[in-house]
Amino acid sequence: MKFGIDRLLAEQELRKPLLGKRVALVAHPASVTQGLVHSLDALAACSDITLTAAFGPQHGLKGDKQDNMVETDDELDPAYGIPIFSLYGEVRRPTPAMMDTADVFLFDLQDLGCRIYTFVTTLLYMLEAAAAQGKSVWVLDRPNPAGRPVEGTLLLPGQESFVGAGPMVMRHGLTLGEMGQWFVDHFKLDVDYRVIPMEGWQPDAAPGFGWPDSRIWINPSPNAANLNMARAYAGTVMLEGTTLSEGRGTTRPLEVLFGAPDIDAVKVLGEMHRLAPVWLAGCAIRPCWFEPTFHKHQGQLCNALMIHAEGRFYDHIAFSPWRLQALAFKAIRNLYPDYPIWRDFPYEYEFERLAIDVINGGPALREWVDDRQAAAGDLDALAAVDEQRWSEETRRFLLYR
């Protein structure tokens, strides 16, 4: 199979509209060809492409920034002498001066299929800037490693943020190329938008169910270390809105349901089975221990629950990471009624709202966790309506069936 970048490089006909145009690339460490050449180097080597700028999203073009709200500076590329602009530094929206450096912006970011992964928002901001200045945006499409399943509640009006670009569910089921089409339609953007689609991507095919066996995994961000993380992320990312460790400072971040020095993981797992055993389907859950070298609970021994959405334990249809993570929170609240679960310090440049509400695009999940009378069916009914609505709304934008 071929990703969008591979097709653009291999098919001269696709590159023809770029002749005589100034071209910019939006990329990160996972922006590589099937031969593992970085897209910046591969495009610079094309005699018929005039590369004039590059852009890096959150974590930087090099992927060297570890955490949220750790910014990257603009720089000059030493090999090609072109500016590299940061879209996670002094600005998160491209400025007019940045947009003036090119005519066509090639967007080649590997996504994780989750609303909160900020590359989705960066795409919207790029499309809006291009619409304002008469520029073109091409998405060089890549797989959604989480596949087609959708899950979670829709972001509510007024809850938009850098981790919530619009009224999407948490696990959106689209590629970035497809998401761009939805953005253009939903926000009524007058922009020259194109997708260079993949060739041969089968999102429902085993064993990858979104991630092809023929391609190796390269971290699109520092803590996105493997396919297991990508599958679990639409749930485990919610830990960023809590005092519980998401495993940062360990070798398996965002692959745990929680980690804490003062919570009994085995008891929590038992309570989860009691509350909603069906929400634990599709994966294996294993009690474990870790000691973070940095971040939350640094240097403290934490008890944790590890997710294994991989190998023989993985069921692509049954696995529901958003519900699974919500269930872990509910079990902790039941067992430890006064535990300070919710983080109350700034998150992704949001200084007023609770981080968990920013992440979920509204307070519904937090309120369900904290309501001792609320049952699993209550959250399930709330999410099911939104999931159906999202699936129906986005069906016409699917490029791969």
Secondary structure, DSSP 8 states (H G I E B T S, - for coil): -B-HHHHHHH-HHHHGGGTTSEEEEE--TT-B-TTS-BHHHHHHT-TT-EEEEEEE-TTTTTT---STT-----EE-TTT--EEEESSSS-SS--HHHHTT-SEEEE-----SBTTSTHHHHHHHHHHHHHHHT-EEEEE----TT-S--BS----TT--BTTB-SS--SB----HHHHHHHHHHHTT---EEEEE--BS--TT-TTTTTS-TTS----SSTT--SHHHHHHHHHHGGGGGBSS--STTSSSTT-EEEEETTS-HHHHHHHHHHH-GGGGTTSEEEEEEE--SSSTTTTS-EEEEEEE-SGGG--TTT--HHHHHHHHHHHHHHHSTT---B--S-BTTB-SS-HHHHHHTSSHHHHHHH-TT--HHHHHHHHHHHHHHHHHHHGGG----
